[in-house]
Amino acid sequence: MSTPQVVVHRDKELMAQAAAARLITKVVDAQAARGTACVVLTGGRNGNALLAALASSPARDAVDWAHLDLWWGDERFEPDGDPERNVTQARAELLDAVPVDPSRVHAMPASDGPYADADEAAEVYAAELAAAAGPEDRLRVPAFDVLMLGVGPDTHVASLFPEHPAVRESERTVVGVHGAPKPPPTRISLTLPAIRAAREVWLLAAGEDKASAVALALSSPGELQAPASGAYGRSRTLWLLDRSAAAKLPPQLYPPASS
């Protein structure tokens, strides 16, 4: 378990640009070391803003897109191409503009695919993760270089909601989520054990509507009450915030130099 580090940016636009630059550097370093990199994407307004900033960055060409594996932390169990699906939004913001290898874009199954329900689809995605894991990797998932998560106003991450059964999962890496309090109610999500297998976990939050959630999660209330507090990486946990989202944090949690 790594101690959370908090970085606060002036506004959400700067946060997205800085996070995109940070991600490019991390991917390039991983590819230089091993020839490949592995990243878990997130949706939502902050995740999509990061992808848009990455698409417009002149530095994006430093990434060897053909040797980058992309996974998702969660997905809405909706038909393929549905505008609410995270993968649909990621394609629009970034993936259609860069030379990714389609075989290395690991989208979660859609509701109009061959799998009858979200539980079966979750098992299939868990098997895909396990097949990509190396013998040294933890918990039958690849060693993600970076796993990104948006933080909801209720402190949910991925599709793990406070007090919901999925947040209690301790063995499976992927679960079907039913009756989610945020529509649509049926989803697929990585579990906290799978999230914690990542080398680095980045939690993104911007806007005053996230301030209470950020303050609660960083006060260590426990993952059942605040799932975001249970999301951390093996070597690093980064909270990337704008000033509005950080407004209720005690100043000692982040350095005055945060921009």
N, C-alpha and C positions, 0 to 999 in steps of 0.2 A: 504494500500500500504506500503510495506516494503522498506527501503533504501537498494540499492544494496551493497553487501559486495564482495570484490574482493580478491581471493586467487590465488597466482601465484606460480607454481611449476617449477622446473628446466627444465623438459622436458616432452614430451607427455606420456612417459612410466610411470614416477613417478606420473604424474597427474592422469592417469587411475587407478593406484594402490591406490593412496590416496582417490580418489573419490569412489572406490569400498569399501574401508575400512569405509569411512564415511557413505555410504549407508547401509552397514551391521549394523553399530551402530544405525542408525536411525530406521531401520526395527525392530531390536531386542528391542529397547526401546518402539516402538509403540506396539509390540506384548506383551511386559511385562505389558503395561498399559491397553490394551484393548483386548488382545488375538488374534488380527489380525492386518494386515497392508495393505496399499493400495499405490501402486507405479505406475507411468506412465513412460514407457520406451521410449527411443528415438533411432533412427537408426543412420546411418552415421558412419564415421570412428571413431569418438570419443565415440559415444554411444556404438558401438560394442567393442571398446577397453576396455571400462569400464566393459562390460559384460564378456569379456574374462578374465580380471583381477579378477573379482568376482568368476568366475568358478575355477580359479587356486588358490584362497586364502584359506589357511587352516581354516580361520575363517568363511567360508561360512556355515559350519554345525551349527553355532550358530543360523541361521535363521530357523524358523519353516516354511518350504516351503509349507506345506499343508494348512497354514493359511495366505497366501499372495495373494492378488488380484493384477493382473497385467493388465494394460491398455496401450494403445498407444496414443501418441500425434498426429500422422498422419500415413498415409499409402498410398502406391502406389496402385491404383485400377487396379491390375493385377491378373492373375489367381492364385489360391491357389498353394503354393509351388514354385512360381516364385522366383528366387534367388535375385531379386531386392526388394522383399517385406521385410519390417522391421521385421515382425514376423518370416519369414524364416531365416533371419540372426540371430535373437535372439535365435531361437531354436538351430542353429548350434553352437553359441558361449556359450550358458549357459543352456537353458531350457531343452534340452535333457539330461543334465548331473545332474539335480537336481530333487527331488521328488515333483514337483509342482502338484497341483490338476488341471487337465485339465479344469474343470468347472470354475476355477478361472483365467484362462488365456483368457482374453477378446480381441481376435484379431479383427481388423476391417474387414468387409466383403471383399471377393475377387470378381473379375470381372466375374468369372465363377460360382458364387453362384446363389441364387434365386432372386437377386435384379437386376433390369434392368439397372440401371445406378448409378453413384456415388452419386447423390442427394438422391435417394431412400435409398442407403446403409448408407448414413450419417444420415438419419432420423432413421433408425433401430438402429444404434449405439447410437444415442442420447437417444432413448427409453431404451436401455440397461443401459446406465449410470443413467438415471432417476430412473429405477427400483432398482438400487443398492444404491441410495441416501437415507439417513435417513431424518426424518422430520426436523431435525435441519440443514441439509446441504444446502449450497447455490446453487442456480441456477440449481437445478435438476441434480447435479452431486455429486458423493461421495466426502468426504473431503480427497483428496489425501494427504498422508503424504509427499511424495516427487514426484514432476513432473519434469522430466529431459528433456532438450531441447538442441539439437545441434544448433550452430549458423553458418549460411552460410556466405560465403564471401560477399554476398549482404545484410547481416543482417537478412535474413529470419530465422524464427523459425517454427517448425512443417512444414506445407505447406502454411504458411502465408507469402506471398512475398510483397516487397515494392510496394505500390500503387495498389495492386491487390484487387479485390472486397472482397475477403474473409477476408482481414485484417480489413475491415470496419464493419464487422458483430458485432452487439451489443446485439442481443437477442438470437439467436440460439447457442447451445453449440457445434454442429458438422455441418460441411458444406461439400458439394462436391466442389472440386476445378477443374476448367476447364481452359485450356490454360496456365498452369503453365510454367514459363520461363525456368524451369529446367526439363528435361525429367525424367519420362514420364509426359505428360501434364495433365493427369487425376488422381486426388488424393482425399483422404478424410482427413479432418483435424479438430482437436479441434479448437475452436475460442479463441480469447483473453479473453472473459469473463469466459470461462470454465477453461482456464489456471490460471487465477487469483483467482479461487476458491480454489486452492491448498494451503495447509499450507506452504509448501516450494517449491520454484521453483529454480532449478539449471540449469544454462546455461553453456555449455561446449564448449570450443574453444581451439584448439591447432594448431600451425603452422603459419608461417609468412603470409600465404595467408588469415588468419583471422584477422590480426592486424588492418587493416583499419576499418573493420566491428565492431570490439570490441570497438575501440576508438570512432567511430561514435555513436554506440548504447549507450555508457555510457556518451555521451555528451548531452543526453536528447533532441534529435531532433524531437521527436514525432513518434508515432507508424506507421503512414502511410509511412513516409520516411524510418524508421528503425524499422520493427516489433519487433525486439529483445528488443527495449527500452520499449515496452509495455507489456513485459512478467515479471510479478513479483508475489510473493507469499503473502499470508495474514500475515504470521509471519516472513518469511525470504526469501530473494532473494540472491542466491550465484552465482557469476561468477567464475567458476573454469577454470583456464587458465594455459598454459605453458608460458615460458618467450618469446617465439617468438610471440605468440598471444597478449601478453601484451606490446610488444615493443613500441607501439605508445601511450601508456597511460601516463599521467602525474604521476610522482612518488608518489604524495600525495594520489592517489587513492588506493594504497595498501601498507601495512606495509613492512619495510625492512626485517622482519623476514620470509616473504613468502619464501618457500623452493624450 
